[in-house]
């Protein structure tokens, strides 16, 4: 298992603790997921990213690596030069462009791309951006509630009232992505939401290797009973206990003060 743990402390009695884990699962030889956690004490922001690659070995993992690197670098280089929504929009579209450019130069990687979900925080203010079906959840004392809406063909049918959520859960095309980074076109336009994180609240970012096999009530139980470091390990184990059919990524942010 690849693990990355960080702790962020900011002036004015504000503290957020971040932890992440990334695991290949039990059914796949290679890990096409990528995660990143970073902070900038001098400018006062923190950032977490989960990307889930598509396109197979030597393609999907390349796409997710390009996305994580591009988004992180763009935010670092342009923080305070743009408002947060513009910043994240341009970070995602640039990452999608870079993936597409790589594919054009390397025809053997045709069709590669990745989903992405990220959170950027400035003290209690947070912006969540995503493209694809990697998710963000707000986990508080009551429940684990998705704060992103999957970009899939089936979710679009649910949103239009064509099918129900129960029908979507067993739909044969439920895994088909309608938006992503790269994949032959610069389709990386993200949905961006803004909000606040209260003391004791958690933000979970994860790939579908976790959300597809571990229900929200189990996510909630694990996260609220564990430290962030323990929680990401337990979340990975919970997915593997269900067969680990896909790569698994979990990044958790918890506001402590």
N, C-alpha and C positions, 0 to 999 in steps of 0.2 A: 504494500500500500504506500502511496505517496501522500505525505502529510505536510501541511504548512500551517504553522501557528504564529500568530502575531497578536500583540496587545497594543492598543492605542490609548494614550492619555493626553488630554488637552487642558490648557489653562481654564480656570473658572469652574473647577469641580465638575467637569464633564468627562466621562470615561466610556468608551465603547470597546468591547473585547471581541476580537475576530478570530475564528478558527476555521480551517478547511481540511478536507480529505478528498482524495481522488483515487479510485480503485478500478482495475479492469473488470471486476466481476468474475463470475465462474464459467461463463460460456464463451468468452472471447479471448483470443490470444493477445490482442493488442489493445492499448488504451487510446481511444481517439478523443477523450475529454481533456480539457485543460482548465486550470483554475489560477487565479492570481489574487493576492491580497497586498495592498500597499497603503502607505500613509505618508503625509507630508506635514510634519509638525510645524514647519515655518509658515506655511500657507493655510494650515488648518483644515485639510480635507483628508478623507479616507475613502478607499475604493476597493470593491470586491467584484470579481468577474467569474462566471462559469460559462464555458463554451463546450458544445457537444459536436464533434466532427462527423461528417458524412462523406462517403466515397471510398471507404476501405483503407487498409493499411497503406502507408506512404501517400495518402491523400487526405483522409479525414483528419488525421492527427496533425498534418501540415496546416490545414485550414484553421483548426482551433488554435494552434500555436501562433499563426499569423494574426488572427483576430485578437487574442489576448495581448500580444506585443503591441499591435497597432493602436488598440483602444487605450491601453495604459500609457503609451508614449504620447498620444494625442492629448489626453487629459492633462498629463504632466506639463506638456509644452504650451498649452493654451488655457490653463486654468486662470480665471479672472480676466482673460481677454475676450471671452464670450459669456453670455448668460448660460446657466446650466443646461437648459433645453437645447440651445444651439450647440453647445459643447458636445453633448452626448449624441445628438443627431449627426453631427459631422464626424465624430469618432466612429460611429457604426457604419456610415456610408463609405468612409475611407477604408475601413477594414474590409468591407465587401469588395471594394474596388481592388484592393491589394490581392485578395484571394483570386479574383477574376483574372488579374494580370498574371499571377503565377500560373494559372491554368493555361492561359494563352501561350506562355513561354514553355510550358511543360505539358504537351498534349496527353501524356499518359495519366495525368491527374484530372482529365476532363470529368466534369460532374461533381467535383468536390465542393464542399461548403460546410457551414456549421451554423448551429443555433447559438444564441448568446443571450445571457441575462446578466445584468450588473446593477450595482447600487453605488452611488456616489453620495457621501454625506459631508455636511459642514455643520459640525455640532449636531443639534437635534433635527436639522433639516436634511431630508433625504430625497434623492431622485432615483427612480428605478426605471431602467430602459431594457427592452427585450425585443428579440426577433426570433420567432420559432416557438418551440414547445418546451424549452428550458424555463423553469418557473421560479417565481418569488412568492414566498408566503410570509404573512405577518403571523407570528406566534406569540400570543399573549396568555394571560391566565385562563382564558375561556376556550380558545380553539386555535387551530392552525388554518388560516384562511388565505386562499390564493389572492394575490394582488396583481397578478398578470393574467391575461386571457390567451390561451394557446393559439398560435397561428397555424392552424391545421384546417384541412378541408372539412373535416367533420365538425369542428367547433363552429365554423362558419354556418353550417347547416343548423346547428343548435341555436346560434344567435338569431338566425332568420326564422326560427320556429318550425323548420321543416321536419326535424326529428327531436326527440326528447334526450335528456342527459342519459337516461337508462339505455336508450337505443344507441347513443354515441359510444357508450362503454364497451359495446360488443360489435361495433360497426367494423366491417373488414378493412376499411380504409382509414381507421382512426389514427394511424401513424404517419399519414401523408402530410408533409409540411407545406404550408401555403406561403410562407415567408422565411427567409434565412439570409445569411451572409454568403456571398459568392454564388456557387452552384450555377456558373455559366452566365449569370446576369447580376448586375449590381442591384440586388433586391433587399439591401440591408436596412431599409427604412424602419426605425424602431418605434414602438409605442413607448411613451415616456409619461410616468406618473410622478407626482410630487406629494410629499407628506411629512409627518413628524414621527420621530421614534421616542416613545415615553420611557421613563425609567422602568426597567424590568422587561421591556418588550424585546422580541427577537425578530430578526429578518433572516429567513432561510432562502438561499439560492441553491437550486439543484438541477441536475439533468434528469431526463425522463427515466434513466436507469434507476432512480430512486422513486420518483413520483408515480411511476407506472405500477410499482409493486408494493409500496408501503402506503397505506391509507392515511389521510390527514389525522385521524384520531391517534394513530400510532406515532406519527411525527410529533404531535403535541405531547404525548406522554413521555417520549424520550427526551425531547428538548427541555421540557419544564422540570425534569427530574435530574438533569445532568449539568455539569459545567460545559461550556462551549467545546472544549477539547474532547471531553468524554462523549458529548452528544454527536459530534461528527463521526467519531469511531463507531458509536452504537448505530447510527443511521446507516452507515455502510454495511455493518454486520446484519442489520435487519433486512436490507435488500438482498444480501447474499443468502440469508436464511430462506428467502423466497426463490432461490435458484440462481440469483445473480445473472439474469439473462442478458444484461447490457452493462456497459461501463457505468460507473457510479461516481457522481460528484456531489458533495455537500459543502456549502460554505455557510457559516452561521455568524451573525453579528448580534451582540447583546449589549444593550445600554445598561451600564452598571450605576452610573451617577448622573 
